[in-house]
Amino acid sequence: MPLTFTLDPAVTPALRDGVLDLWTEVTNSGGAVGFVAPVTREDIRPELLRYLAEMAGGRMRLLVGHGEEGRVAATAFLAFNTHRLKTHWLWLYTVMVHPKYQGRGYGRDLLAAAADAGRGFEDIDAIRLTCRSGLGLERFYASCGYREVGRVPGAIRVGPGDHRDDITMLLPL
């Protein structure tokens, strides 16, 4: 069964808990979403609260995919640029699909829904994201239409002596 995507869902306690659970489970299964496993919900909570504050301020939008049980199964955060010369493109942050849904095409569906959302915003020409090397993420994003436009070698330290490239990808809309 496909996921049901909603842009700008009501931020209820259930949604907050669902996103927090998703972020924790994705991180602990090896996902590259801003943390290194192992993490707890309390490790991630301050970052989620920062995102929610950005949403409340109108600088960020949330795209949520719900599974058949109504559980939060996927997310992506779309952030508007505040620099006046860069307002024609969005950042895509914290792209996540629950581990139990991975391998079913839901990541592609999530990225397609994010692109559709981007096209719905006035004067948005592209979406940019960054990803960490070493997991094949750049190949996945490229297969979804993104192209690599920059790379900073060793910019991400995931552990002592384990540095990964920070890769910037772009999707023209």
C-alpha positions, 0 to 999 in steps of 0.5 A: 500500500502506498504512503499518503503524503500531506504537506503542512499537517497539523502539528499535534502531539501525535505527529511530534511523537511520530516524527521523533520516533521515526527520526530515532529509528532511522538514525539507529538503523544507520540512516544519515539524518544528522545524528550517529547511532545510537541515539534516544528520542531525547537526543533528537528532541532539541533538533525537532523542536528547532525545526518546529520553531522554523515551521511556526515562523514560516521558514520551513514546511513539513511533508509527512508520509503516513503508512497504512496504520496511520503511523508517520512513515516518512518525512522531508522538511522544505526550508525557504532561503532567507538570503534575498538572492537565493529565494528561488530555491529550497533546501530539503532536510531530514529526508527519512523513510522508516526502515520497515518501508525501505526498498518499496519505492517510498523514498522515490515517492517522498522525493516526488512529493517534495518536488511537487510541493516545491513546484507549488511554491511561487518563484521556486526553481530548484531544490537543494539537499546535502548528503553524506558520502559512504552510503550510496545516497548520492546514487539514489538521489541522482536516480531521482533526478538530482545532480551533484553540484558540489562536494566538500571532502571529509567535512562530516565526522561520524566518528574518530578517524571516520570522515565523510564527504558533504555532497550537495545535490540539486533538482531543477524544477 
